[in-house]
Amino acid sequence: MKKFLFQVFIALLGLGALGLLAAAVWLWTSDTGRQWRAQLGERSPNDALRHLQRRLQGHTRLEAVLLPALQAAQRRLEIEPPAGALPDLGKGQRSEPAPRPAGLVQTRRVDSPQAIREALMQATPGTDIVVAPGLYPFETKLRLGQDGTALAPIALRAERPGTVWFAFGQVEGVLVDKAHWRFENLDIRGVCPRHDDCEHAFHVVGRGHHVVIRNNRIRDFNAAIKVNGWDGDWPDHGLLAQNTLVNSGPRQTDKPVVMFDLVGASHWRIQDNHVAGFVKAHGNQVSYGLFAKGASEDARFERNLVVCTPSGISQPGVRVGISFGGGGTDPGACRSERCAAHEHRGGLAANNIVAHCNDVGLDANRAQDIQLLHNTLVNTAGIGARNGSGVRLRANLSDAGVWVRDGSRVDRQLDARLAEFFDPALARALQWRAQPATANAGIPAFADTDFHRIRRSEIAIAGALNSL
């Protein structure tokens, strides 16, 4: 925060002595100014800037004096990502197909939208629904007919990625309310003219437990993967792995924009995904890459690459990388006790790389027993704990701070600054070149493997990568 205030001070100098004097007098002598300074103390500099800008609205004279300084400080804090495409670092959909699931004993081949609908409704445990190469448009949601089992799941898949495309023009693509289904190797795109009308590629609800969504490319939805309870049932024990979740531009909606939106379900694994480009243009303009909330438990976010904004980091709105608690939950949607005890409990975020977010890369909101281990944050506002959260931090690497407020508790050990290990400019391009000397090498390992699934030795380094 001291660095932020210094940057604002330097920017004010550019306005001249009169502007600096007027702003300083107002901040330190007026009741409103004193309230602002008190509120800023527990906020990240990025959040403080937005807070100040909101409070200035309607104060014409103050806006004329302070807004140019705040905008200049924002340009120093939020560094524009490098031009061109960023690498996916081996995350998201791969060109090689996911291995054929075990327990599939019969194959049903389909080659038309109607054949796909019928197969989904008629499949029995152990059925492998294989879609022929081609483009398949849909205008109404796809439904499932029967449960699979642990030993005999039901699968809908392409034999090879990049050969089967689903174009969804409906609010929900696939309603997953049956257990033990798998969806693999598909390319799915929302094609609604109005963004309000393309909400979810997959809506996992109620009895849709033990779903596997793996090695798909999914783009242009408000909340690509939505998970929540229904009629007292909760879709626990899901796996979201090796998927690419992206949007081609800001979502023109006031509905929630969250690439993975989990409410109330427990024991989910979210691993090795590439998540990028989630900007909410309307409403509260707050969006998230991945979150778990709604009195859920034991979500594990591991080895994901999350890039809030590949370009335009300071465009309107707020982008958060990974969150336990999100923005809070309507009490009626909570799993238990109207979320009175927690939004999330027992969650883990380990070995993730989160980049180019104008708010925190990792967030805990009314979340308890949260572990944040060996994550690397690049060009974000750091790590936030709010509303009474309890968080354990170990060996994270970041170019920003840790922001603790509202009575939250943080146990922090062996975190390090990004610049101690990597050239910051190259890190912003997601390219890693070690600095000549490292200040914090040789610490205990808190996660067995790293971002690339390379096994760590007992002595490791901070951040998601195992070696320099």
N, C-alpha and C positions, 0 to 999 in steps of 0.2 A: 504493500500500500504506500510506503514511503516513496518508492520509485514512481508510482503512479502520480502522486501529488507533485513530485518534482517535474514530471513530464508536463502536467497541467501548468505548473508555474512557468516553465520555459515557454510554453505556448502563449501564455498570457503576456510574457515579456514582448512577444512579437506584436502585441496589440498596443504597446506603448505604456509608459508609466501611468498615465491616467486610468487606462483600463485595468491595469494590475491593481492600482490602489483602490479603485471602486469595488472590484471583485473581492479583494481581501477584507476591506472594511465590512462589506455586506456579509461575508461568510463568518467573520469572527464576532460581529456585534449584534446582528439581527437574530430574533428568535428562530426564524425559519432557517437561517444559516447554521445556527448551532444544532438544530434538529437534523439537518442534512449531515453535518460532520459526525454526529453520533450514529446515524444510520449507516454511514459509509464504513465504519470501523471494522465490521465483520464481513464485508463483501469483497469479492475479487475486484481488481481494478476494472475489468470489463463490465461487471455487473454494476459497479459504482458509476461508471460513465453512463450507462443506460438509465440508471436511477436518476442521476442528475438531469439528464436530458428530458426525462418525463416530468420531473418537478419544475423544470423551466417553462413548460408549455403554458402559454397564457400570460407570462411575464415578459412583455415585449422588450422592455429596456434591458432586462437581465439577459434575455436571449441574444440581443445584439452584442453584448459584452462577452458573454461566456461561451456561447455555442461555437464560435471559431476555435477557441482554445480546446474545448472538449473534442471537437472533430480532429484537431491536430494530434491530440493525445491518443485518440482512437487509432489513427493511422500508425502510430508508433507501437501500440499494443497488439493490434490485430494485423499481422503481416500477411499480405496477399500471397496465396499459394503460387508456386512457380507455374508459368504458362505450359500448356501441353498436358497430356494424359499422365497421371501418376501410375506407377506400377502397382499391381495387385499383390505382390510379394507372395505369390503362391496360394492366395486365399480365394474363396468363392468357387464357382463352378469350374471344374477342370474338363479338359477335352477327352480324357479317358473316362469311360462310364464307371459309375459306382458298381461294385461287385453285385452280382445277382443275389438277392436276399435268400437266405436259407429257408427251407420249409415250403417253397413253392413247388407244387407237384403237378400243376396243369397250366398250360398256356392258352390264352385267348387273344387272338390277334384282331385288331380293330383298325379301320381305315376311313371312318367318317364320324362327324359329330354325333349322329344318332347312334351309331354302333358303340361309341364311347359311353354315352348316357346309359344305354341298355346294359353294357358290361358292368358299369359301376353299380347298378341296381341289382344285378343277377349274380354277381361273383360270390363264390363260397370260399371258406377258408382254404388257403393254399393256391388260390388263383393268381396267375401272373398275367395281367392285362398289358399287352405290348402294343404300342401305338406305331403304326406305319409312318415313315417320313412324310411330312407335309404340314400345311397350315390349316388349323381348325378353328373357325370362328364360333363363338357362343354368345348368346344374348340373355340367357337365363341361367341361374346357378345350377351346378352339377351336384347331385345328391348321391349318397351311398346307401346300399340296401342292407348289408349284413356286417356283423363283426367278423374280423379275423381272430386268430388266437395267437398266443405266444409262440407256439410251435408251427403254426400254419397261418402266417399273415396273408393279407391281400395287397397286391402291388399294382400301381399304375405307373408305367414308365416307358421311356424311349430306350431303344437298345444302345443308341449313342447320343451324347449331347450335341446340340446344334442341328438336329435333324427333324425335331418335332416342335412346332410352335402353336401355342394356344393364344388366341386373341379374345380377351374377355371384355364385353361391352356391358356387363352387369355389375351391380353393387358388390356381390360376393361371387367369387369364382367357384370354389369348391367348398361345400359345407361338410366339415369332417365331424360327424357326431357318432361315429362307430369306432370301435377299438381295433388296434393292431393293423392299421393301414400304412402303406409306404408309397411315397411319391418321389420319383427319381428321374434325373437326366432330362428334364423338361425345360423349355423356354416359354415363359408366360408373360404376356404384356397386357396392361390395361389400355383400352382404346376408346374410352368414353370421351365424347366431346366436352362434357362437363366433368371436372375433376371430382365433384361431389358424388358422382355416380359410379366411380371406381374406387371402392373402399378397400377390399381385401382380395388377394389371390387365394388364400386359404383362411377359412374361419373355422378354427378348431374349438368345439364346444362340448359341454356336458360329458357324455360317455365316450368321447373320442380320445381315450387315453392310449398311451404307447404309440402315438403316431411318429413316423419318421419322414422328414422332409429333407432330402439330401441331393446335392449336386444339381440344383436347378438355377436358372437365371430368371429373376423376377423383377419387372420394372414397371414404373408408372402406376403405383397405387398409393393411397393415403397411408394405410397401415397394412403393408403387404401380408404379414402374418399376424392374425389376431387370435388370441387364445383367451377363453373365459368360461365360467361355469354356466350351467343351465339346469333349472328345476332341481337344484340340490346336488347335481353331479358335477365333477371337476375333471378336466382332461389332463391328468397328471402323467409324469414320466415320458414326456416328449423329447425328441431329438431334432434339432435344426442344425444341419452340418453341411459345410462346403457349398453354400448357396451364395449367389451374387444378388444383392438386393439394392437396386439403384432407381433413381428417378432422372428423367431427361431434362427436367427443369423444375422451378418452384411449383408446389402444389397450390392451385388456385382454389382454396377451400378454407372454411373456418372449422372443419372437422379435425379430429386428432391426426397429426402426422407423426407416425412412429413406425419405423421399418419392422420392428418386432415388438408387439404390444401384448404383454401377458398380464392378465388380471386374475388373481386368485388361484391359479393352478400351481402345483408344486413339483419339485424334482425334475425340472427341465434342464437339458444340456444344450447350450448354444455355442457351437464350436467351429472354428476355421471358416467363418463366413467373411465375405467382403461386402461392407455396407457403406453406401456413399450417396451424397446429394439429397439431403432431406431438409428442404426449406418450406416453411408454411407461410403463404403469402397473406392470409386473411385471419380474422379472429384475433386470438391472443398472440399469434405468430411464434409460439413456442413449440419446438419440435425436438424429437429424440431419435437416436439411432436404435438403441435396444433398451427396453426396460421391463422390469417385473415389479408388480405392485398388487394391491387388493388383498392383503393378508396372505400372500403367497409365501412359500418357503423353499429354500435349497435350490435356487437357480444358480447355474454355473456357467458364466461367460468366460470362455477360454479360447485363446489363440485367434481372436477375431481382429480383422483390420477394419476400423471405423473411420471414415473421412467425412466429417460433417458437410463441408463445402469444398469440393475440388477447385472452385473458383468463386470469387465474390464473397470473401469471408465476412465482410462488414455490411452486406446487404441487410435490409430490414429484417428484424426477427431475432430469435434466440435459439441457438442450436447446442444441445447437450449430447455427449457421446453415449455413454452407458450409465444407466441409472437404476438404483434399487429404490423404488418409491415413486419415480416419475413426478407428476404434478399432483399426486394424491388421487383418491378414488371416491366416487359417490358411495355413501354408506350402503346403499341397497345392492351394490355390485360386489361387496366384500365377501370373502369366504367365511369369515368368523368375526363376531363381536364388532361388526361395522367398522373394522380396521382400528379398533380402539387401542390394541396393544402395539401394532406395527403395520406398516405397509408391506414390508418384506422382512424375513428373518432367515439367518443362516446362509446368506448368499456369498458367492465367490466370484471375483473377477481377477483372472490371472493370465499373464503372458499376452495381453492384448496390446495392440498399437492403435492409438486414437490420435487423430490429427485434424488440424484446421477447423476448430470449433471456436465460436466467439463466446461461448460460456465454458463451463467446466467439462473436462474430458471424462471424469468419473464423478458420480453423484450419489449421495445417500440422503433420502428424505424420509424421516420417520422409519428408519430401517435399523434393525438390531442384529448384532453378531455378524457383521459384514467383514469379509476379508478382501483386501485389495493387495495383490501380491505380484511383483515383477511385471508391472505394466509400464509401457513407454508412452508418454504424452508429448506431442509435438505441436506447438503453436495453438495451444488451448489456454483456458483460464486456470488450469490445474485441477485440483481435487476439492470437492465441496461436501461438507457434512452439515445437515440442517434439521431443525425440528426434532431435537432430542435423539438423534441417531447415535449408534455405537459402532465404531469402525476401527479395524486393525489394519494399519498400513505397514508393509514390509517391502523394501528393496524396489520401490517404484522410481522411475526416471522421468523427470519433467523439466520443462523450461518455465514453469510458473509455480505458484505456491499452493498451500493447503488452507482452505477457508472453513472455519469452524464457527457455527453460530447457533442460537436458540437452544443453548444448553446441551449441545451434542458433545460426545466424548470420542477422542481420537487417540489411539495408542500408535505412535509413529516411530519406526526404527529403520535405519540404514537406507532411507531414501536418498536420492542424489540428483544433482542438476544435470540436465542433458548436455550442456556445454563441457562438462568435465570428461565426457566420453566421446562425443561426436561433434563434427563440424555442424553448427546449427543450420547453415544455409543448405547443406546437402541433406540434412535430416528432414528439412521441410519438403524436399523433393523425394522423400522416402528412399534416399540413398545413404548408405552408412559408411563413413570414413572415420576411423578412430583418431582421436586427438593424440599427440605425441606422448602425453602423460595422462594417466588416469588417477584420480584422487581417491576413488572409493572401490577399487578392485579388491577381490579377495574377501567376500562376505559369505556368511552361511546361505545355502540355497533354501528357499521357502517353497519352491515348486519343483517337482522331479524333472520335468522337461520344459523346453522353452517354446517360443513362438513357432519354430519350425519342427517341433517335436524332437529336438535333439536333447538327449539326456544330459542333465547337469551333473557336474561333480559336486561333492559336498561343499566345496568352496567355489562361489560363483561371483557374478557381478550384478549390479542393479539393472533393472529394466527387463524387457521381454526377450532380448536376444542373449544367447548363451555365451557368445564370444565376440570379440572385437574384430 
